[in-house]
Amino acid sequence: MALPYRFNAIVFDFDGVLADSVDVKGDAFVALYADEGPEIQSQVLAWHRAHGGVTRHDKIRHYEKVLLGRSGSDADVEAKAQRFSTLVEQAVVDAAWVAGAREFLQHHAGKIPMFVASATPQDELIRIVEKRGMSSYFTRVLGAPKKKAEHLGDIMSEYGRQPAELLMVGDAITDYDAAQSAATRFLGRVPSGTVSPFPNGTDIVTDLRDLGRWVLR
């Protein structure tokens, strides 16, 4: 008998929702600007933490233009983005699971369509998902350069889902904004002891151990 889901598809952000890898990427941004000194590195890390879900290219462009007063040319941004990829890919593969994430995916795979929508470049994201042994859980794995709101729209269009039938699970305000833009439901992941970035009244969980109860009727 089919489980009584409240939704007809679930879309997950990746870093900070499935893998505990937000700090991995923060450390990589700090390393990327090691030659600029601790004050710039501190600002780089703070902006990274405040802008979860923004692509690495957009973050690097901000650092180059706003923090350092450089041109932020496409070539310079791309070169740094490639260095960033070298720093982070294996570290994300090795990152711990967010509590409850693996168990939820294992239990619900094949029973409800599940997707990943992330700001990580798509080819890199697919490699990470494959290396972590997660590919079989997902209908599709979707990354940059498309934005998350576009991915939500594509999923609804291609798989015949209405906005109210789709749940987006994310840990950043960009995830919330994508769900708002696409008019889908949203559930925020806010780790215990941290301040929620989401508006008052947003449904939140501290990890994914309670997600099963939340998505079932």
C-alpha positions in Angstrom: 0.0 0.0 0.0 1.3 3.4 -1.0 2.4 5.7 1.9 0.1 8.7 2.5 2.4 11.5 1.5 1.4 15.1 1.8 3.4 15.9 -1.3 4.0 14.4 -4.7 7.7 15.3 -4.9 10.4 16.5 -2.6 13.3 18.7 -3.8 16.4 19.0 -1.5 19.2 21.5 -1.5 22.4 19.6 -1.0 25.0 21.4 1.3 23.6 21.8 4.8 20.5 19.7 4.0 21.8 16.3 2.9 25.5 16.7 3.5 27.0 18.6 6.4 29.3 20.5 4.0 28.6 24.2 4.5 31.7 24.7 6.6 33.8 22.7 4.0 33.0 25.3 1.4 33.5 28.2 3.8 37.0 26.9 4.6 37.7 26.6 0.8 36.7 30.2 0.2 39.0 31.3 3.0 41.9 29.3 1.5 41.1 30.8 -1.9 41.9 34.2 -0.5 44.9 33.2 1.7 47.1 35.8 0.1 44.7 38.7 1.1 45.2 38.5 4.8 42.9 37.7 7.8 40.6 40.7 7.5 39.6 39.9 4.0 39.4 36.2 4.8 37.0 37.0 7.7 34.8 39.1 5.4 34.8 36.3 2.7 33.7 33.8 5.3 31.0 36.0 6.7 29.6 36.8 3.3 29.6 33.1 2.4 27.7 32.2 5.6 25.2 35.0 5.0 24.5 34.0 1.4 24.0 30.3 1.4 22.7 28.9 -1.9 24.5 31.6 -4.0 26.7 30.1 -6.7 30.4 30.1 -6.2 30.8 32.3 -9.3 28.5 34.9 -7.9 30.3 34.8 -4.5 33.7 35.1 -6.1 32.5 38.0 -8.3 31.3 39.8 -5.2 34.6 39.2 -3.4 36.6 40.4 -6.4 34.6 43.5 -7.1 33.2 44.6 -3.7 35.8 43.4 -1.2 39.0 43.8 -3.4 38.0 46.4 -5.9 39.1 44.3 -8.9 37.5 43.9 -12.3 36.0 40.5 -11.5 36.4 39.5 -15.1 34.8 36.3 -16.3 38.2 34.8 -16.8 39.4 35.6 -13.3 36.2 34.4 -11.7 36.3 31.2 -13.7 40.0 30.5 -12.7 39.2 31.0 -9.0 36.0 28.8 -9.4 38.1 26.0 -10.8 40.6 26.3 -7.9 37.6 26.3 -5.6 36.3 23.1 -7.2 39.7 21.4 -6.7 39.6 22.3 -3.0 36.1 21.2 -2.2 34.9 18.3 -4.3 36.5 15.4 -2.4 35.9 17.2 0.9 32.2 17.3 0.1 32.2 13.6 -0.9 33.8 12.8 2.5 31.5 15.2 4.5 29.2 13.7 7.2 25.5 13.2 6.5 23.0 15.6 8.1 21.4 13.6 10.8 18.5 11.6 9.4 19.1 12.4 5.8 20.5 9.0 4.7 17.8 7.1 6.6 15.1 9.2 5.0 16.4 8.7 1.5 16.9 5.0 1.9 13.4 4.5 3.3 11.5 6.7 0.8 13.5 6.2 -2.4 11.2 4.7 -5.1 8.0 5.7 -3.1 8.0 9.4 -3.9 10.1 11.3 -6.5 13.0 13.1 -5.0 15.3 15.6 -6.6 18.4 17.7 -5.7 18.5 21.3 -6.7 21.8 23.0 -5.7 24.0 26.0 -6.5 26.9 23.6 -7.1 27.8 23.3 -10.8 25.8 20.4 -12.2 28.6 18.2 -13.5 30.4 18.5 -10.1 27.2 17.9 -8.2 26.5 14.7 -10.1 30.0 13.4 -9.5 29.6 14.1 -5.8 26.3 12.4 -5.6 27.6 9.4 -7.4 30.8 9.1 -5.2 28.6 9.3 -2.1 26.5 6.4 -3.4 23.3 8.6 -3.5 22.4 8.5 -7.2 19.8 5.8 -6.9 17.7 7.9 -4.5 17.0 10.7 -6.9 14.9 11.2 -10.0 17.2 14.0 -11.1 20.2 15.9 -9.7 20.1 19.6 -10.8 22.8 22.2 -10.3 24.1 25.5 -11.6 24.1 27.5 -13.8 20.3 27.3 -13.6 18.8 28.9 -10.5 16.8 26.9 -8.0 13.5 28.6 -8.9 14.1 27.5 -12.5 14.7 23.9 -11.4 11.4 23.9 -9.4 9.6 25.2 -12.5 11.2 22.6 -14.7 10.3 19.8 -12.3 6.7 20.9 -12.2 6.5 21.2 -16.0 8.3 18.0 -16.8 6.7 15.8 -14.2 3.2 17.2 -14.1 3.3 18.6 -10.6 1.3 21.5 -9.2 3.1 24.0 -6.9 1.2 22.8 -3.8 2.3 19.2 -4.5 6.0 20.1 -4.3 8.1 20.5 -1.2 11.5 22.3 -1.2 13.8 21.5 1.7 16.6 24.1 2.2 18.8 25.7 4.7 19.3 29.2 3.1 17.1 32.2 2.3 17.8 31.6 -1.3 16.1 28.2 -1.0 13.1 29.9 0.7 13.0 32.6 -2.1 13.1 30.0 -4.8 10.1 28.2 -3.2 8.3 31.5 -2.9 9.0 32.3 -6.5 7.7 29.0 -7.7 4.8 29.0 -5.2 5.8 25.6 -3.8 5.8 24.5 -0.1 9.0 25.0 1.9 10.6 23.4 4.9 13.7 25.0 6.4 16.6 23.2 8.0 18.0 25.3 10.9 20.8 23.5 12.9 20.2 23.5 16.6 21.8 26.5 18.3 21.8 28.7 15.1 19.5 31.6 14.2 16.9 31.0 11.6 17.4 33.0 8.4 13.7 32.5 7.5 10.7 34.7 8.2 8.7 34.1 11.3 6.2 31.3 10.8 8.3 29.3 8.4 8.2 25.6 9.1 11.6 24.4 10.2 13.4 21.3 11.5 16.8 21.1 13.1 17.9 18.1 11.0 16.1 15.5 8.9 15.3 12.9 11.6 11.7 14.2 11.8 11.3 14.7 8.1 9.4 11.5 7.6 6.7 12.5 10.1 6.5 15.9 8.5 5.9 14.7 4.9 3.5 12.0 5.7 -0.2 12.6 6.4 
